[in-house]
């Protein structure tokens, strides 16, 4: 496995971590990028992570990955609501 692919894999993991289903700790972006976005564990914010991913795979693919993660989060959140509602019935 190439070093660049390992970097891509790590960035993808870090982007996905920005969308937890459970309570998590967020703080200012460690890069102090000035975009005002919070970052999980005070690491890099989503924008900084996507910028880094874009430098490796291109903007189109990095945005596509981000949109996929957002959609997955939306679906999983909805599934969780359904399960929470059904367990209280």
Buried (B, 14 or more C-beta within 10 A) or exposed (E): EEEEEEBBEEBBEBBBBBBEEEEEEBEBBEBEBEEEBEBBEEBBBBBBBBBBBBEEBEEEEBEEBBEEBBEEBEEEEEEEEEEEEEEEE
